[in-house]
Amino acid sequence: MSDGKLKRTPLEAEHVALGAKMGPFAGWSMPIEYSGTLAEHRAVREAVGLFDLTHLGRVTLAGEGALDVLLHAFTNDASSLADGRAQYTLCLNEEGGIVDDLIVYRTGGTRYLVVPNAANRDRVFELMLEGVPAPEHATIREDTVLLAVQGPRSTGLVVRFFPVAADLAYMHCAEVEHEGRPLILARSGYTGEVGFEIVVAETQAAGLWRRLLEEGEALGIVPCGLGARDTLRLEMGYPLHGNDISPDRTPLEAGLSWAVHWEHGFRGREPLLRQKEAGIASRLWGLRMEGRLIPRAHYPVFAGDEQVGETTSGTFSPTLRVGIALAYLSPRERFSPGDRVEVDVRGRRGAAEVVRPPFVERSPK
């Protein structure tokens, strides 16, 4: 559904009824916060939180040619995916720049679910079908809703609805039924906590949303907005497209070479190989502030009097109680974990330690 230029989640009435502060994000009107970003962040780290992530894209591929599409369009090796497995991957342009980062799920046989970021959905879909024969089935799914249940108590909640959740390993997925209709349940998320993502039919989404909140009340569940999603992902050092990664940055610069499988001919492979051989000028690092200043995006970073980079994301870490940021620093070989730099926060310099994310300890998967 849409109203003017902003798309509307089918759960908007639920969010408004819960007192959500709605705001624009990537072309959508989405809940930014309910009880407050700090409270929602803590609930996910300590208990369980429920997110509406319908703004994310959902593309289904199936049949002959589906795997060829994935191998041509994305950097990781989709041929290595067994049924019920998922992988993080990247979509590049012809120059090797990052068009998007996304998750590919092999739901079974020659059937796949691709989840790109909201603002990039149409572009990724276009690139998937460019340069290779079209598969038997390729569809942008706008008849589903994407929910995320995240936090250390998430398994105890989700298993009440879907018993398979008890045995679902990290980056695995399963097709299950919910009230007579198919649903995809995945052990994945963007928070660093144990969690699940659920792709459910639009007509069933509001009912499942309410039931999750009702059943999760005793576990401390709270509805969470995109504000908490951002602070949670930044504590883990997960990149945000448009901030930390973009078509102007390559996987090598972003520290994402682990998601590149060099043996297949994905778009952008040759310029990326050339950059690998020549070396990269800058690299994405984490910065942990040592004082009270809070960095945001696009703040200059200095080593002495020399500007050596700029922050791409920054926030107050509710877990660490200090400011944290991601920043590209150059030259690459100059920096390593433990080095000290300064971030210019609106005219005031604050000392920061160079770190290799995550900023906080990952929860067991």
Stockholm file with secondary structure:
# STOCKHOLM 1.0

chainA/1-365         MSDGKLKRTPLEAEHVALGAKMGPFAGWSMPIEYSGTLAEHRAVREAVGLFDLTHLGRVTLAGEGALDVLLHAFTNDASSLADGRAQYTLCLNEEGGIVDDLIVYRTGGTRYLVVPNAANRDRVFELMLEGVPAPEHATIREDTVLLAVQGPRSTGLVVRFFPVAADLAYMHCAEVEHEGRPLILARSGYTGEVGFEIVVAETQAAGLWRRLLEEGEALGIVPCGLGARDTLRLEMGYPLHGNDISPDRTPLEAGLSWAVHWEHGFRGREPLLRQKEAGIASRLWGLRMEGRLIPRAHYPVFAGDEQVGETTSGTFSPTLRVGIALAYLSPRERFSPGDRVEVDVRGRRGAAEVVRPPFVERSPK
#=GR chainA/1-365 SS CEETTEEECTTHHHHHHTTCEEEEETTEEEEEESSCHHHHHHHHHHSEEEEECTTSCCEEEESTTHHHHHHHHBSSCGGGCCTTEEEEEEEECTTSCEEEEEEEEEEETTEEEEECCGGGHHHHHHHHTSSSCCCSEEEECCSEEEEEEESTTHHHHHHHHCGGGGGCCTTBEEEEEETTEEEEEESCCSSSSSEEEEEEEHHHHHHHHHHHHHHHGGGTEEEECHHHHHHHHHHTTCCCBTTTBCTTSCTTTTTCGGGCCTTSCCTTHHHHHHHHHHCCSCEEEEEEESSSCCCCTTCEEEETTEEEEEEEEEEEETTTTEEEEEEEESSGGGCCTTCEEEEEETTEEEEEEEECSCSSCCCCC
#=GC SS_cons         CEETTEEECTTHHHHHHTTCEEEEETTEEEEEESSCHHHHHHHHHHSEEEEECTTSCCEEEESTTHHHHHHHHBSSCGGGCCTTEEEEEEEECTTSCEEEEEEEEEEETTEEEEECCGGGHHHHHHHHTSSSCCCSEEEECCSEEEEEEESTTHHHHHHHHCGGGGGCCTTBEEEEEETTEEEEEESCCSSSSSEEEEEEEHHHHHHHHHHHHHHHGGGTEEEECHHHHHHHHHHTTCCCBTTTBCTTSCTTTTTCGGGCCTTSCCTTHHHHHHHHHHCCSCEEEEEEESSSCCCCTTCEEEETTEEEEEEEEEEEETTTTEEEEEEEESSGGGCCTTCEEEEEETTEEEEEEEECSCSSCCCCC
//
